Amino acid sequence: MHNPWDERFAQRTQAMKASAIRELLKLSSKPGYISFGGGFPAPEVFPVETFRQACDTVLQVNGQTALQYGVTEGVLELREMIAQRSNRYGMNVSPENVLVTSGSQQALDLIGKIFINRGDRILVESPTYLGALQAWNAYGAQYISVPSDENGMMTEHLETALQQKPKFIYVLPNFQNPTGVTISLERRKRIVELANQYGVFIVEDDPYGQLRFEGEHLPAVEVLDCQMRNSPDVYDGNVLYLGTFSKIMAPGLRLAWIIAPREVIHKMSLAKQGTDLHTSTFSQYVACEVGKGDFLDQHIKKICQVYRERRDVMLEALEEHFPRGIQWTHPQGGLFLWVTLPPGMNARKVLEESVKEKVVIIPGDSFFPNGGGENTMRLNFSNATPQMINEGIHRLGHVLHKMMQ
């Protein structure tokens, strides 16, 4: 039957594909399923009581303002809080360099809106974050991919890639989604150096940076860029930095931010006005209230303890239950680890079999912008309890043993 809507949609909608992950999440919400699929935080660590009190306080003290329209850039107090917390890590930013967005996903979309012309090339790690690809596909982006190993993007391939004149470089330096790997200090410096040399800016997406369980904190790419250009008081670097409250407060707030030079913030604000006018005023006031004092720092420590335990349980279970010939990453933080199956094995087939055992995984091929990765898969350890992790990996190991025979 002819569907009249098909020819009414804009051409750009042809590049919009359903997220493989979002589709699988429908499965994992069924009772009895163990999901290593989504990038969900542990609901047990949400500070529900703190939020309840914060909502009360906001309504009592700032009710009329918090329920009103707000400025596009975001509530000033929240931007001040974000700037102060960022400056602790060696960034040199003021509230004018901060735009509050409805989740980092909106920041990625706005970057696409103001920078990407159809056919522009974006330089990405391979594999990379699926949500960024989804946001930019609609704007007609093409991708130059640089392979990564246990130390992140392999910078020896970077110069050749930069000669193809990408619009910008996109990196997730800490506990990357999907692999869980962290870009080494040496490679971060090299990325900054080459980006400057080739006149290409960097988008640094850092949703997990504060969720480090072990090892040394590494300076942000943005900080290294500032150090290199010996920036004065005004932030005018070559890096757009994305951060979020989704992983350190709660994803349901839909609150994130982008730090950038003022002219970029101005242009993004114009683009944001056409999208949603501004991010929820009420959510911003609540986040301000929750973020007061040292509550957030203590809360992040608690999250890290819970996730560290779950990561350790998963690593031990993989050792115990997975067949030989399978490799996986050992993340020092974040929410994910990455499994590489023997060549020729297909993770989509693994998913088909694991679903029969009521275990959900994410096949890795979706994270490769230019194809490949059929023998890889992403496992999330933050959302399932230790007992569920043990049971789920046990079932998954059973599936893999059967398939490898």
Secondary structure by P-SEA (a helix, b strand, c coil): cccccccccccccccccccaaaaaaaaaacccccccccccccccccaaaaaaaaaaaaaacccccccccccccccaaaaaaaaaaaaaaccccccccccccccaaaaaaaaaaccccccbbbbbcccccaaaaaaacccccccbbbbbccccccccaaaaaaaacccbbbbbccccccccbbbcaaaaaaaaaaaaaacbbbbbbcccccccccccccccaaaaaaaaacccccccccbbbbbbcccccccccccccccccaaaaaaaaaaaaaccccccaaaaaaaaaaaccaaaaaaaaaaaaaaaaaaaaaaaaaaccccccbbbbbcccccbbbbbccccccaaaaaaaaaaacbbbbcccccccccccccccccccccccaaaaaaaaaaaaaaaaaaac
